[in-house]
Amino acid sequence: QVRIVESGGGLVQPGGSLRLSCAASGNIFSIYHMGWYRQAAGKQRELVAIISSGGSTNVADSVKGRFTISRDNAKHTVYLHMHSLRPEDTTVYSCSAEVHDSWYWGQGTQVTVSS
């Protein structure tokens, strides 16, 4: 069994920064991709950023230049570094990990950007 737990969300003012963390635990031998997604009300789920075990990344155009993704393979943890946050970044951010050819999801963490 694999468990995915996100943390680091919260309330931040426009222009501020947050770092989200996502840790995978359980019966894990290897994790290939780890990624962050978000889904605002009334919109489709959007891939924010994804990183492979080798460090290759893909970041959505909507956040490129403001968000970066990194991971610690030894800790089975992925991070989303968010800067210059905007009100439109407000939503729940969910983490997903590709473990042994299956994708596992966390419960999500709320990010609210407001003054």
MARSEMI-402583 format. One record per residue (C-alpha): residue in three letters; x, y, z; residue number from 0. Coordinates in steps of 0.1 Angstrom, whole numbers, plus 2048, in hexadecimal, padded with zeros to 3 digits. Last residue first. Layout:
# residues N
+------+-----+-----+-----+-------+
! baba !   u !   v !   w ! kolse !
+------+-----+-----+-----+-------+
!  ALA !   X !   Y !   Z !   NUM !
...
+------+-----+-----+-----+-------+
# end
This chain:
# residues 115
+------+-----+-----+-----+-------+
! baba !   u !   v !   w ! kolse !
+------+-----+-----+-----+-------+
!  SER ! 7CF ! 993 ! 806 !   114 !
!  SER ! 7C8 ! 971 ! 7F5 !   113 !
!  VAL ! 7DA ! 953 ! 7E7 !   112 !
!  THR ! 7CA ! 933 ! 7F5 !   111 !
!  VAL ! 7DC ! 912 ! 7F2 !   110 !
!  GLN ! 7C9 ! 8F3 ! 7FE !   109 !
!  THR ! 7DB ! 8D2 ! 801 !   108 !
!  GLY ! 7D1 ! 8B2 ! 7EF !   107 !
!  GLN ! 7C5 ! 890 ! 7FA !   106 !
!  GLY ! 7E2 ! 87D ! 7EB !   105 !
!  TRP ! 7E2 ! 869 ! 7CB !   104 !
!  TYR ! 7F2 ! 849 ! 7C0 !   103 !
!  TRP ! 7FB ! 83F ! 79C !   102 !
!  SER ! 805 ! 81C ! 794 !   101 !
!  ASP ! 823 ! 810 ! 77F !   100 !
!  HIS ! 838 ! 806 ! 79E !    99 !
!  VAL ! 831 ! 828 ! 7AF !    98 !
!  GLU ! 827 ! 845 ! 799 !    97 !
!  ALA ! 820 ! 861 ! 7B2 !    96 !
!  SER ! 805 ! 87B ! 7B4 !    95 !
!  CYS ! 802 ! 89B ! 7C7 !    94 !
!  SER ! 7E3 ! 8B1 ! 7CA !    93 !
!  TYR ! 7E1 ! 8D6 ! 7CC !    92 !
!  VAL ! 7BF ! 8E4 ! 7D7 !    91 !
!  THR ! 7B7 ! 907 ! 7C9 !    90 !
!  THR ! 7C4 ! 92B ! 7C9 !    89 !
!  ASP ! 7DD ! 931 ! 7AD !    88 !
!  GLU ! 7C5 ! 94A ! 79E !    87 !
!  PRO ! 7CC ! 961 ! 7BC !    86 !
!  ARG ! 7F0 ! 963 ! 7B1 !    85 !
!  LEU ! 810 ! 955 ! 7C1 !    84 !
!  SER ! 831 ! 965 ! 7B8 !    83 !
!  HIS ! 843 ! 945 ! 7C3 !    82 !
!  MET ! 839 ! 920 ! 7C7 !    81 !
!  HIS ! 852 ! 905 ! 7CE !    80 !
!  LEU ! 841 ! 8E3 ! 7C9 !    79 !
!  TYR ! 853 ! 8C8 ! 7DB !    78 !
!  VAL ! 855 ! 8A2 ! 7D6 !    77 !
!  THR ! 85E ! 888 ! 7F0 !    76 !
!  HIS ! 867 ! 863 ! 7EE !    75 !
!  LYS ! 881 ! 86B ! 80A !    74 !
!  ALA ! 89F ! 85D ! 7F7 !    73 !
!  ASN ! 891 ! 86A ! 7D6 !    72 !
!  ASP ! 890 ! 88E ! 7E2 !    71 !
!  ARG ! 87C ! 8A2 ! 7C9 !    70 !
!  SER ! 87A ! 8C3 ! 7B8 !    69 !
!  ILE ! 85F ! 8D8 ! 7A7 !    68 !
!  THR ! 860 ! 8FD ! 79D !    67 !
!  PHE ! 845 ! 917 ! 79C !    66 !
!  ARG ! 847 ! 93B ! 791 !    65 !
!  GLY ! 859 ! 93B ! 770 !    64 !
!  LYS ! 841 ! 922 ! 762 !    63 !
!  VAL ! 820 ! 923 ! 774 !    62 !
!  SER ! 806 ! 925 ! 758 !    61 !
!  ASP ! 81E ! 915 ! 740 !    60 !
!  ALA ! 81C ! 8F5 ! 754 !    59 !
!  VAL ! 83D ! 8E7 ! 760 !    58 !
!  ASN ! 84E ! 8C7 ! 754 !    57 !
!  THR ! 86C ! 8BA ! 766 !    56 !
!  SER ! 888 ! 8A0 ! 760 !    55 !
!  GLY ! 899 ! 897 ! 781 !    54 !
!  GLY ! 8A1 ! 873 ! 77C !    53 !
!  SER ! 885 ! 867 ! 791 !    52 !
!  SER ! 86E ! 87B ! 77B !    51 !
!  ILE ! 85E ! 89D ! 784 !    50 !
!  ILE ! 83C ! 8AB ! 77D !    49 !
!  ALA ! 82D ! 8CE ! 77F !    48 !
!  VAL ! 80C ! 8DF ! 780 !    47 !
!  LEU ! 7F7 ! 8C5 ! 76E !    46 !
!  GLU ! 7D4 ! 8D3 ! 76C !    45 !
!  ARG ! 7B3 ! 8C4 ! 777 !    44 !
!  GLN ! 797 ! 8D2 ! 763 !    43 !
!  LYS ! 785 ! 8F1 ! 76E !    42 !
!  GLY ! 764 ! 8F9 ! 780 !    41 !
!  ALA ! 775 ! 8FE ! 7A1 !    40 !
!  ALA ! 79B ! 8FE ! 79E !    39 !
!  GLN ! 7AD ! 8DD ! 799 !    38 !
!  ARG ! 7D2 ! 8DA ! 7A1 !    37 !
!  TYR ! 7ED ! 8C0 ! 79A !    36 !
!  TRP ! 80F ! 8B9 ! 7A7 !    35 !
!  GLY ! 825 ! 89D ! 79B !    34 !
!  MET ! 83B ! 880 ! 7A4 !    33 !
!  HIS ! 848 ! 869 ! 788 !    32 !
!  TYR ! 85C ! 849 ! 78C !    31 !
!  ILE ! 85A ! 83D ! 7B0 !    30 !
!  SER ! 86D ! 81E ! 7BB !    29 !
!  PHE ! 86C ! 802 ! 7D4 !    28 !
!  ILE ! 84F ! 80F ! 7E8 !    27 !
!  ASN ! 839 ! 7FC ! 801 !    26 !
!  GLY ! 82E ! 819 ! 815 !    25 !
!  SER ! 835 ! 83E ! 814 !    24 !
!  ALA ! 833 ! 85B ! 7FB !    23 !
!  ALA ! 839 ! 87E ! 807 !    22 !
!  CYS ! 82C ! 89E ! 7F6 !    21 !
!  SER ! 839 ! 8C0 ! 800 !    20 !
!  LEU ! 82C ! 8E2 ! 7F6 !    19 !
!  ARG ! 841 ! 901 ! 7F9 !    18 !
!  LEU ! 830 ! 923 ! 7FA !    17 !
!  SER ! 839 ! 945 ! 7ED !    16 !
!  GLY ! 829 ! 968 ! 7ED !    15 !
!  GLY ! 820 ! 97F ! 7D1 !    14 !
!  PRO ! 7FC ! 97F ! 7DB !    13 !
!  GLN ! 7F8 ! 978 ! 800 !    12 !
!  VAL ! 7FA ! 955 ! 80D !    11 !
!  LEU ! 7E1 ! 93D ! 81E !    10 !
!  GLY ! 7EA ! 919 ! 822 !     9 !
!  GLY ! 7FA ! 8FA ! 812 !     8 !
!  GLY ! 819 ! 8EA ! 81E !     7 !
!  SER ! 80F ! 8C5 ! 81F !     6 !
!  GLU ! 807 ! 8A8 ! 809 !     5 !
!  VAL ! 805 ! 884 ! 813 !     4 !
!  ILE ! 806 ! 866 ! 7FB !     3 !
!  ARG ! 803 ! 843 ! 809 !     2 !
!  VAL ! 80C ! 823 ! 7F7 !     1 !
!  GLN ! 800 ! 800 ! 800 !     0 !
+------+-----+-----+-----+-------+
# end
